[in-house]
Amino acid sequence: MKKLLAILMVLAMVFTMAAAVAEENTFAFRGNITFGLNMDQVMAAENGRYEIDNERTRGPVNFDELEYEHVMVDNKPADLKYLFVGNELVAIRVDFEERAVSFDQAKADLTARYGEAAPVDLAKLANGIYAVDDDGRLEGRAEAIVSGNVMIIIEEDEDEVDVTFVDLNAAYINV
């Protein structure tokens, strides 16, 4: 009986530690928004004015988009877009308003939180490129940070800086 109890206690500790590690590696955006949530859950977490749209791409993926215009992200004005495939959150795009943040400033802030930036690995991003740009092209300056299951793409096109968080585990990535 004592051996059984000891084994059960060890198993309970292992499962508790595994859950803690899994929770630690989960990417969370503002309001505890995580990939895999459905549109209703994201709207409840944001609790604000939004617009729902279907974003057409020139590639193999169409997104349902939940957009919040003129919001503050890290104390900077931006449009915030949540992209869904099959009612599952797969990407988050922050379109900073013109000159609200520089590419170098965004890169410095994100590398301090998530790790070093490098050139965008399009092979790893695969169909996730359409979450970054609806025609599947990166124009202008772009770098990426890979942190766990998330690729964070920092892109500057003319005077605008966009940051896109892409769930690399989403099924549409490698369709």
TORLOMI-537972 format. One record per residue (C-alpha): residue in three letters; x negated, y negated, z. Coordinates in nm, 4 decimals, padded with zeros to 6 digits. Example, Ala and Ser with C-alpha at 12.3 -4.5 7.8 and 13.67 -1.06 7.14 Angstrom:
2
r ALA&east -01.2300&north 00.4500&up 00.7800
r SER&east -01.3670&north 00.1060&up 00.7140
***
This chain:
175
r MET&east 00.0000&north 00.0000&up 00.0000
r LYS&east -00.2850&north -00.2386&up 00.0859
r LYS&east -00.4545&north -00.1626&up -00.2459
r LEU&east -00.1332&north -00.2316&up -00.4370
r LEU&east -00.0850&north -00.5588&up -00.2511
r ALA&east -00.4472&north -00.6602&up -00.3241
r ILE&east -00.4048&north -00.5773&up -00.6934
r LEU&east -00.0834&north -00.7792&up -00.7108
r MET&east -00.2514&north -01.0760&up -00.5414
r VAL&east -00.5423&north -01.0622&up -00.7893
r LEU&east -00.2996&north -01.0448&up -01.0828
r ALA&east -00.1029&north -01.3411&up -00.9465
r MET&east -00.4251&north -01.5449&up -00.9161
r VAL&east -00.5303&north -01.4539&up -01.2707
r PHE&east -00.1926&north -01.5565&up -01.4168
r THR&east -00.1960&north -01.8805&up -01.2158
r MET&east -00.5444&north -01.9668&up -01.3444
r ALA&east -00.4497&north -01.8764&up -01.7035
r ALA&east -00.1430&north -02.1007&up -01.6832
r ALA&east -00.3543&north -02.3849&up -01.5435
r VAL&east -00.6119&north -02.3478&up -01.8247
r ALA&east -00.3367&north -02.3353&up -02.0890
r GLU&east -00.1743&north -02.6448&up -01.9383
r GLU&east -00.5113&north -02.8235&up -01.9316
r ASN&east -00.5620&north -02.7608&up -02.3052
r THR&east -00.2170&north -02.8905&up -02.4057
r PHE&east -00.2245&north -03.2221&up -02.5868
r ALA&east 00.0234&north -03.4722&up -02.4455
r PHE&east 00.1094&north -03.8074&up -02.5984
r ARG&east 00.2854&north -04.0895&up -02.4159
r GLY&east 00.5863&north -03.9876&up -02.2093
r ASN&east 00.4461&north -03.6310&up -02.1926
r ILE&east 00.5417&north -03.5679&up -02.5543
r THR&east 00.3783&north -03.2481&up -02.6771
r PHE&east 00.3714&north -03.0660&up -03.0081
r GLY&east 00.6547&north -02.8188&up -03.0552
r LEU&east 00.9226&north -03.0401&up -02.8982
r ASN&east 01.2364&north -03.0935&up -03.1035
r MET&east 01.3648&north -03.4325&up -03.2161
r ASP&east 01.6186&north -03.4628&up -02.9317
r GLN&east 01.3489&north -03.3978&up -02.6728
r VAL&east 01.1205&north -03.6626&up -02.8249
r MET&east 01.4072&north -03.9160&up -02.8387
r ALA&east 01.4823&north -03.8474&up -02.4707
r ALA&east 01.1161&north -03.8976&up -02.3776
r GLU&east 01.0877&north -04.2207&up -02.5806
r ASN&east 01.4263&north -04.3542&up -02.4674
r GLY&east 01.4286&north -04.6406&up -02.7182
r ARG&east 01.5491&north -04.7721&up -03.0532
r TYR&east 01.4581&north -04.5432&up -03.3413
r GLU&east 01.5233&north -04.4679&up -03.7047
r ILE&east 01.5556&north -04.1168&up -03.8447
r ASP&east 01.4367&north -04.0578&up -04.1989
r ASN&east 01.3288&north -03.7762&up -04.4254
r GLU&east 00.9739&north -03.8418&up -04.5417
r ARG&east 00.9080&north -03.7118&up -04.8906
r THR&east 00.5578&north -03.6093&up -04.9807
r ARG&east 00.4001&north -03.5194&up -05.3104
r GLY&east 00.2796&north -03.1949&up -05.1588
r PRO&east 00.4344&north -02.8740&up -05.0288
r VAL&east 00.5741&north -03.0274&up -04.7073
r ASN&east 00.8662&north -03.2591&up -04.6349
r PHE&east 00.8891&north -03.4096&up -04.2890
r ASP&east 01.1797&north -03.5314&up -04.0851
r GLU&east 01.0548&north -03.8543&up -03.9371
r LEU&east 01.1528&north -04.0281&up -03.6172
r GLU&east 01.0211&north -04.3848&up -03.6282
r TYR&east 00.9911&north -04.6482&up -03.3600
r GLU&east 00.9036&north -04.9882&up -03.5053
r HIS&east 00.7176&north -05.2674&up -03.3286
r VAL&east 00.6236&north -05.0760&up -03.0148
r MET&east 00.3138&north -05.1066&up -02.8007
r VAL&east 00.0598&north -04.8245&up -02.8178
r ASP&east -00.2400&north -04.8751&up -02.5901
r ASN&east -00.1279&north -05.2387&up -02.5549
r LYS&east -00.1444&north -05.2959&up -02.9310
r PRO&east 00.1537&north -05.3509&up -03.1649
r ALA&east 00.2273&north -05.0570&up -03.3922
r ASP&east 00.4892&north -04.8480&up -03.5661
r LEU&east 00.5092&north -04.5013&up -03.4170
r LYS&east 00.6132&north -04.2050&up -03.6310
r TYR&east 00.6880&north -03.8556&up -03.5060
r LEU&east 00.6834&north -03.5984&up -03.7874
r PHE&east 00.8843&north -03.2766&up -03.7649
r VAL&east 00.8953&north -02.9604&up -03.9744
r GLY&east 01.1871&north -02.7316&up -03.8936
r ASN&east 01.2807&north -02.9605&up -03.6006
r GLU&east 00.9409&north -02.8999&up -03.4406
r LEU&east 00.7037&north -03.1878&up -03.3696
r VAL&east 00.3880&north -03.1236&up -03.5739
r ALA&east 00.2221&north -03.4667&up -03.6050
r ILE&east 00.2267&north -03.8154&up -03.4573
r ARG&east 00.1173&north -04.1172&up -03.6594
r VAL&east 00.0411&north -04.4568&up -03.5113
r ASP&east 00.0391&north -04.7308&up -03.7767
r PHE&east -00.1217&north -05.0279&up -03.6059
r GLU&east -00.0033&north -05.3649&up -03.7250
r GLU&east -00.2478&north -05.5507&up -03.9464
r ARG&east -00.5614&north -05.6502&up -03.7555
r ALA&east -00.4176&north -05.5327&up -03.4207
r VAL&east -00.7161&north -05.3009&up -03.3816
r SER&east -01.0342&north -05.2454&up -03.5794
r PHE&east -01.1467&north -04.9080&up -03.7077
r ASP&east -01.4549&north -04.9211&up -03.4835
r GLN&east -01.2489&north -05.0099&up -03.1766
r ALA&east -00.9982&north -04.7283&up -03.2394
r LYS&east -01.2834&north -04.4843&up -03.2975
r ALA&east -01.4618&north -04.5905&up -02.9774
r ASP&east -01.1422&north -04.5579&up -02.7694
r LEU&east -01.0584&north -04.2151&up -02.9117
r THR&east -01.4117&north -04.0720&up -02.8903
r ALA&east -01.4270&north -04.1790&up -02.5241
r ARG&east -01.1122&north -03.9698&up -02.4603
r TYR&east -01.1447&north -03.6757&up -02.6995
r GLY&east -01.5047&north -03.6346&up -02.8209
r GLU&east -01.7210&north -03.7276&up -03.1157
r ALA&east -01.5825&north -03.8284&up -03.4533
r ALA&east -01.7079&north -03.6785&up -03.7786
r PRO&east -01.6068&north -03.6786&up -04.1452
r VAL&east -01.2583&north -03.5358&up -04.2010
r ASP&east -01.2713&north -03.1621&up -04.2714
r LEU&east -00.9991&north -03.1365&up -04.5355
r ALA&east -01.0220&north -02.7563&up -04.5398
r LYS&east -00.9377&north -02.7409&up -04.1699
r LEU&east -00.6672&north -03.0056&up -04.2066
r ALA&east -00.5119&north -02.8245&up -04.5068
r ASN&east -00.1461&north -02.9326&up -04.5529
r GLY&east -00.1816&north -03.1575&up -04.2475
r ILE&east -00.3188&north -03.4150&up -04.4919
r TYR&east 00.0433&north -03.4934&up -04.5853
r ALA&east 00.1121&north -03.5987&up -04.2258
r VAL&east -00.1720&north -03.8493&up -04.2621
r ASP&east -00.0756&north -03.9721&up -04.6083
r ASP&east 00.2341&north -03.8765&up -04.8084
r ASP&east 00.0401&north -03.8343&up -05.1314
r GLY&east -00.2293&north -03.6219&up -04.9686
r ARG&east -00.5171&north -03.8653&up -05.0199
r LEU&east -00.7387&north -04.0401&up -04.7710
r GLU&east -00.8240&north -04.3775&up -04.9156
r GLY&east -01.0657&north -04.6081&up -04.7439
r ARG&east -01.2643&north -04.5206&up -04.4354
r ALA&east -01.1627&north -04.2076&up -04.2399
r GLU&east -01.3083&north -03.9953&up -03.9615
r ALA&east -01.1683&north -03.7201&up -03.7445
r ILE&east -01.1999&north -03.5803&up -03.3959
r VAL&east -01.1087&north -03.2193&up -03.3269
r SER&east -01.0037&north -03.1569&up -02.9698
r GLY&east -00.8671&north -02.8104&up -02.9047
r ASN&east -00.5730&north -02.7546&up -03.1418
r VAL&east -00.5487&north -03.1206&up -03.2400
r MET&east -00.7169&north -03.3121&up -03.5196
r ILE&east -00.7111&north -03.6875&up -03.4715
r ILE&east -00.7658&north -03.8789&up -03.7937
r ILE&east -00.8657&north -04.2444&up -03.7778
r GLU&east -00.8091&north -04.4133&up -04.1120
r GLU&east -00.8672&north -04.7682&up -04.2307
r ASP&east -00.7107&north -04.8815&up -04.5545
r GLU&east -00.7674&north -05.2490&up -04.6282
r ASP&east -00.6891&north -05.4278&up -04.2976
r GLU&east -00.4698&north -05.1569&up -04.1470
r VAL&east -00.5805&north -04.8845&up -03.9087
r ASP&east -00.3737&north -04.5701&up -03.8634
r VAL&east -00.4321&north -04.2885&up -03.6183
r THR&east -00.2670&north -03.9511&up -03.6808
r PHE&east -00.2569&north -03.6622&up -03.4349
r VAL&east -00.2028&north -03.3316&up -03.6186
r ASP&east -00.1214&north -02.9983&up -03.4539
r LEU&east -00.3615&north -02.7557&up -03.6228
r ASN&east -00.1554&north -02.4603&up -03.4961
r ALA&east 00.1622&north -02.5715&up -03.6744
r ALA&east 00.2848&north -02.3151&up -03.9265
r TYR&east 00.3061&north -02.5651&up -04.2165
r ILE&east -00.0704&north -02.6346&up -04.2049
r ASN&east -00.1621&north -02.3243&up -04.4031
r VAL&east 00.1582&north -02.2667&up -04.6044
***
